[in-house]
Amino acid sequence: MTIEVRLEKLLLVIHGEYDIEVSKGLIKVTVSGAFNDLGAKALTTELKAAIVALNQTPFVMLGDLLDFNGGTPEVFAESDDFNAWLNSQNMIAKALIFTSPIHIAIEKSLVKSKATQNIQYFENEHTALKWLDAQVDKFNAKLA
């Protein structure tokens, strides 16, 4: 009797591209492509590290999602978990550049943890940055 065992390599591939920039209390995240769970986990892990490195300093976030092509259901679950964690951090406001009404509707329905955030959607970076500046000014005025 011969028993044949076949082992196949499981190839895990990250889908979706991102870039994270941190500068003077602003975290800018640019995403592009279609994400899978591995891409989303890589992004949120790096984002958490960037936020933790701020040592509880208040910050704002700018997300450029113009080239985001969607993701698997696991992507939105990862985003919901990340945003639940983000709610316990010192984020002042979040501006998302996101022009697809369908993607916005999907995101709002699947990422419920963002409901309590000071968040707005914009069509361009200039307007988003102006709004974030105004949110920082309001935050600082409350501290004065």
C-alpha positions in Angstrom: 0.0 0.0 0.0 1.3 3.4 -1.0 0.2 6.6 0.7 0.9 9.7 -1.2 1.0 13.0 0.6 0.9 16.2 -1.3 1.9 19.5 0.3 1.1 22.6 -1.6 2.7 25.9 -0.8 0.2 28.4 0.4 1.1 31.7 -1.2 0.0 34.6 0.9 0.0 37.8 -1.1 -0.7 41.3 0.2 -3.2 43.2 -2.0 -3.5 47.0 -1.9 -0.8 49.6 -1.6 -0.4 52.4 1.0 1.8 55.2 2.1 1.9 56.7 5.6 3.4 60.1 6.3 3.6 61.7 9.7 4.4 65.4 10.0 3.6 67.9 12.9 0.5 66.2 14.2 -0.8 65.2 10.8 -0.9 61.6 9.7 -1.6 61.3 6.0 -2.5 57.9 4.6 -2.7 57.3 0.9 -4.2 54.0 -0.3 -4.6 52.6 -3.8 -5.9 49.4 -5.4 -8.1 46.7 -4.0 -7.2 45.4 -0.5 -7.3 42.0 1.0 -7.1 41.1 4.7 -3.3 40.9 4.6 -3.0 44.4 3.0 -5.5 45.8 5.6 -3.6 44.2 8.5 -0.3 45.5 7.3 -1.7 49.0 6.9 -3.4 49.1 10.4 -0.3 47.6 12.1 1.9 50.4 10.6 -0.7 53.1 11.4 -1.0 51.9 15.0 2.8 52.1 15.4 2.8 55.7 14.0 0.1 56.8 16.4 1.7 55.1 19.4 5.0 56.9 18.5 3.2 60.2 19.0 3.0 59.4 22.7 -0.5 60.6 23.2 0.0 63.9 21.4 -3.2 65.0 19.8 -3.3 64.5 16.0 -5.4 64.7 12.9 -5.7 62.2 10.1 -6.0 62.7 6.3 -6.9 59.7 4.3 -6.5 59.9 0.5 -8.8 57.2 -0.8 -9.2 58.4 -4.4 -7.5 55.4 -5.8 -9.0 52.9 -3.4 -10.8 50.1 -5.4 -12.5 48.4 -2.5 -11.7 45.3 -0.5 -12.8 42.0 0.9 -15.3 41.8 3.8 -12.3 41.1 6.0 -10.8 44.5 5.1 -13.8 46.3 6.5 -13.8 44.1 9.6 -10.1 45.1 10.1 -11.0 48.7 9.5 -13.7 48.5 12.1 -11.3 47.0 14.7 -8.7 49.6 13.9 -11.2 52.5 14.3 -12.5 51.1 17.6 -8.9 51.2 18.8 -8.5 54.7 17.3 -11.4 56.0 19.3 -9.3 55.5 22.4 -6.5 57.7 21.0 -6.1 61.5 20.9 -7.4 62.0 17.4 -8.9 65.5 16.9 -10.4 64.9 13.5 -10.2 62.7 10.4 -10.7 64.0 6.8 -11.2 61.4 4.0 -10.8 62.2 0.4 -13.3 59.8 -1.1 -15.5 60.6 -4.0 -17.2 57.3 -4.7 -20.7 57.4 -3.2 -20.9 53.6 -3.3 -17.6 53.1 -1.4 -18.6 55.7 1.1 -22.0 54.0 1.7 -20.3 50.6 2.0 -17.7 51.9 4.4 -20.2 53.7 6.6 -22.4 50.6 6.8 -19.5 48.2 7.6 -17.2 50.3 9.8 -19.6 51.3 12.6 -16.9 52.2 15.0 -16.3 55.5 13.1 -19.7 56.8 14.1 -18.4 58.7 17.1 -15.4 60.3 15.3 -15.1 63.9 14.1 -14.9 62.9 10.4 -15.8 64.5 7.1 -15.5 63.4 3.5 -14.0 65.7 0.8 -13.3 65.7 -2.9 -9.8 67.1 -2.7 -6.8 67.5 -0.4 -6.9 71.3 -0.2 -10.4 71.5 1.2 -9.7 68.6 3.5 -6.6 70.2 5.0 -8.4 73.5 5.5 -11.1 71.7 7.5 -8.5 69.8 9.5 -6.7 73.1 10.3 -10.1 74.5 11.5 -10.6 71.5 13.7 -7.1 71.9 15.3 -7.9 75.6 15.9 -11.2 74.7 17.7 -9.4 72.1 19.7 -6.7 74.5 20.8 -9.3 77.2 21.6 -10.9 74.8 24.0 -7.5 74.3 25.8 -6.9 78.0 26.1 
